[in-house]
Amino acid sequence: MKIKIAVTILLLCVSTISAQRVIDMTGSSDLLNFAASLGGGAEGSPLANPQRRTPMMDILHVLIKDDDGITRTYVGAEVGTAYENETFLPGKVFYNDEELGDVLYRLNAYNNEIEIKSKLLDEEKQLALVQNSEVRMVAEKKEIVHRSFVDKKGTQHEGYLTLLKKGKSYKMYRRLNKKFTEPRAAANSMVNPIPSRFTDYIEYYIQDIDSNTIRELPIHKKRTAKLFPSEMQAAIQDYIKKNKPDPVIATDVLRLFELIDNY
């Protein structure tokens, strides 16, 4: 068992840690205790990367001066947030079916990262969970996976999806897509400036259990039906016409999924 877990951890290694170092992982499988045993605390964890910097995330690091004259740095927009939930929540990291340990996590939907910590301490630097299709975050009533998927325009992406439902023939996923809009100064004294903001877009994806392809599920009578075999299309179109499912309401989408999965 020791060898199995050690090998599993090493397969995920994305840091400069030498593969020669095999750690005794009996007892607690807390990956952050494992990281500490490597010397360097959670930052040495092979499951965690330093957070990626992107040009737009750099824009969000804004310098401001408070009334006390001290310059401070904050990350974010004036309206909205980059996170699904700004609070770090308890979760478990799995490599396939192997539980690797407990962490605190939050999904940075804008930067497409799962940030992890071992404790709720302000001084502890959060790290980004390694992006790997075999690594998943499991929390209460939620499972987040990293997958390749195709949007409604046919463009392929990689990122985090939340598993909503696993049926007998299909799986249903939800994607929270965040768009950032830069602020705009007022053109004149008659109009107000436009603040910087994050806007949320919810997308749903479906996967045939016998296929690796994950496709966006547009909630539209004709476009939805075209994703499925011809013998299913009339029933799907009829259901959408009669029930008018609202893509903003998850239960509406799940009822449509149940029709598709049970056909």
Residue pairs with C-beta under 8 A, 6 or more apart in sequence:
1 26
2 24
2 25
2 26
4 98
5 25
5 29
5 98
5 100
6 22
6 23
6 24
6 25
8 95
8 98
8 100
9 23
9 25
9 31
9 34
9 46
9 47
9 100
10 19
10 22
10 46
11 95
12 46
12 47
12 95
12 130
12 132
12 135
13 19
13 46
14 46
14 49
14 130
15 44
15 45
15 46
15 49
17 38
17 44
17 46
21 38
23 34
23 37
23 38
25 34
28 101
29 99
29 100
29 101
30 101
30 102
30 118
31 45
31 47
31 93
31 100
31 101
31 103
32 41
32 42
32 45
32 101
32 103
32 118
33 101
34 45
34 101
35 41
35 42
35 43
35 44
35 45
35 46
35 47
35 48
36 42
36 44
38 44
38 45
42 48
42 116
42 117
42 118
42 124
42 127
43 50
43 125
43 127
45 127
46 130
47 93
47 100
47 116
47 129
47 130
47 135
48 116
48 127
48 128
48 129
48 130
49 127
49 128
49 129
49 130
50 127
50 128
51 111
51 113
51 115
51 126
51 127
51 128
52 111
52 113
52 128
54 111
56 110
56 180
57 75
57 110
57 111
59 180
59 182
60 75
60 76
60 77
60 82
60 180
61 73
61 74
61 75
62 73
62 74
63 71
63 72
63 73
64 71
64 72
64 73
64 74
65 71
65 72
66 72
75 82
76 82
77 180
77 181
77 195
77 196
77 197
77 198
78 183
78 195
78 196
78 197
79 195
79 196
79 197
79 198
80 178
80 197
80 198
80 199
80 200
81 198
82 108
82 109
82 110
82 111
82 178
82 180
82 198
83 106
83 107
83 108
83 109
83 110
84 106
84 107
84 109
84 176
85 106
85 107
86 106
87 106
88 104
88 105
88 106
88 115
88 117
88 120
88 126
89 104
89 105
89 106
89 139
90 102
90 103
90 104
90 105
90 139
90 140
91 102
91 103
91 104
91 105
91 137
91 138
91 139
92 99
92 100
92 101
92 102
92 103
92 137
92 138
92 139
93 99
93 100
93 101
93 103
93 116
93 129
93 135
93 136
93 137
93 138
94 100
94 135
94 136
94 137
94 138
95 134
95 135
96 134
103 116
103 117
103 118
104 116
104 117
104 118
104 119
104 120
105 114
105 115
105 116
105 117
105 129
105 137
105 139
106 114
106 115
106 126
107 113
107 114
107 115
107 144
107 160
107 176
108 114
108 115
108 128
109 160
109 176
109 177
109 178
110 178
110 180
110 198
112 131
112 159
112 160
113 128
113 129
113 131
114 128
114 129
114 137
114 144
114 160
115 126
115 127
115 128
115 129
116 126
116 127
116 128
116 129
117 124
117 126
117 127
118 124
129 135
129 137
131 146
131 158
132 146
133 145
133 146
133 147
133 148
135 146
136 143
136 144
136 145
136 146
137 143
137 144
138 144
142 162
143 162
143 163
144 160
144 161
144 162
144 163
145 160
145 161
145 162
145 163
145 173
146 158
146 159
146 160
146 161
147 158
147 159
147 160
147 161
147 173
147 214
148 156
148 157
148 158
148 214
149 156
149 157
149 158
149 159
149 161
149 173
149 175
149 205
149 214
149 215
149 216
150 156
150 157
150 213
150 214
150 215
150 216
151 157
151 203
151 216
152 216
152 218
152 223
159 175
160 175
161 173
161 174
161 175
161 205
161 214
162 173
162 174
162 175
162 176
163 171
163 172
163 173
164 172
164 173
164 174
164 204
164 250
164 253
164 254
164 257
165 171
165 172
165 254
165 257
165 258
165 261
166 172
167 209
167 257
167 258
167 261
167 262
168 209
168 261
168 262
169 208
169 209
169 261
170 206
170 207
170 208
170 209
170 257
170 260
170 261
171 206
171 207
171 209
172 204
172 205
172 206
172 217
172 253
172 254
172 257
173 204
173 205
173 206
173 207
173 214
174 202
174 203
174 204
174 205
174 250
175 202
175 203
175 204
175 205
176 200
176 201
176 202
177 200
177 201
177 202
177 203
178 198
178 199
178 200
178 201
179 198
179 199
179 201
180 196
180 197
180 198
181 194
181 196
181 197
181 198
181 199
182 196
183 193
183 194
183 195
183 196
184 193
184 194
185 193
186 192
186 193
202 247
202 248
203 216
204 216
204 217
204 219
204 247
204 253
205 214
205 215
205 216
205 217
206 214
206 215
206 217
206 227
206 257
206 260
207 213
207 214
207 215
215 227
217 224
217 227
217 253
217 257
218 224
219 240
219 245
219 246
219 247
219 252
219 253
219 256
220 240
221 236
221 237
221 240
221 241
222 237
224 236
224 237
224 240
224 256
225 232
225 233
225 234
225 236
225 237
225 240
226 233
228 236
228 260
232 260
232 263
235 259
235 263
236 256
236 259
236 260
239 256
239 259
240 256
243 252
243 255
243 256
245 252
245 253
245 255
245 256
246 252
247 253
